[in-house]
Amino acid sequence: MTKRGITARWQGVPLVVFEDAETGDSRCINGLHVQTFIRNPSSAGGTIITFASGDTVTVTENFDTVFRILTGQVDG
């Protein structure tokens, strides 16, 4: 990927591993299936990710981190 940000194109399937806030387990998320993600409004923090299927998961990573990862702005 030579560009960064929302207009960048992935060089494959954008698989990302996050920590599930409820179970503490690792969750592999296919970025192509993400519909929306928002800051968790509860005091627990983290980010709520909603998929095209309507399923949701709350991850421990904060919104800004999730945004950088899903838009390809994270190095290494």
Buried (B, 14 or more C-beta within 10 A) or exposed (E): EEEEEEEEEEEEEBEBEBEBBEEEEEBEBEBEEBEEBEEBEEEEBBBBBBBEEEEEBBBBBEBEBBBBBBBBEEEE
